C-alpha cells in the first residue's frame, strides 16, 4: 500500500510540477472523477433565447452566466449530488482557468461565476469555453410509501411529526439517528394553507440528505423537508432512497461563444 501511494504522488508530482496548486487540484479531481465516455451521462449545448439584459452592480466581484447547457442522463430517474464545475476561457491571446466551484445541476441550464475583471475583458468577443463538471451520480432504490399522522415512522429509522398550530408550510419535522438518512426524495400531496381550511392539494417533492462530517453533541439529526406547503394527517408520502452509482466527470468544449449574451440577473 505504501508503495502504491508513493507511486501515485510521484506521478502527480511530475504531471503537475510547474502548474502550481491549481494543476494539482485538477489532477486530483480527474483521478477521483473519471470522465464519462459511454454516453450514459453527458452535457449538451442547446442554443436558445439570450438572457435578459443585465445591469451590473458597482463593486460586484463575480458575474453569473446562465448557459443553455443541458445535463442528460440515460436513466431519467438518476440524480447527481456534490457537483462542481471548472472552466477555461481562451481567445485573443488570453487564457483564464477557474478553480473548482460548487454548483447546482439543473436539467436545462448551467450557471458559472466569472470574475468581473475577466468578464469585462472577454464579454463581447468570441471566445473558446471549456466546461468540466464533476459530480456523484445517484440511482434510485426501492421506494416505500407511508401514511402521515401526528407521529409516524419513516425509512432509515426516522420518526416524523406533523406540527400543530398555525403552520401553513413545511410543518413536518423528522428526526434520524446519527448523520441521518441516505439521500432521499419525498413526494406527496400538500396544501397551501392550514389543513383545517379545506384548500385543494397539489403534488410536491423535497430531497433530504445526510449530514456530512462535523461534530454534534446531539446524536439525533432533525430535518425539515422543504415541501413548500403543509402535510395533512392521512396523506400518503413516498420515500425514494438514492444510492451512489459512482463519480463522473463530464467535459464540454464550446469553440466559439460570446459570453456577454448569457449574463444572468
Secondary structure, 3 states (H helix, E strand, C coil): CHHHHHHHHHHHHHHHCCCHHHHHHHHHHHHHCCECCCCCEEEEECCCCCCCCCCCCCCCCEEEEEECEEEEECCCCCEEEEEEEEEEEEECCEEEECCCEECCCCCCCEEEEEEHHHHHHHCCCEEEEEEEEEEEEEEEEEEEEEECCCEEEECCCEEEEECCCCCCCCCEEEEEECCCCCCEEEEEEEECCCHHHCCCEEEEEEEECCCCCCCCCCCEEEECCCCCCECCCCCEEEEEEEEEEEEEEEEEEEEEEEHHHHECC
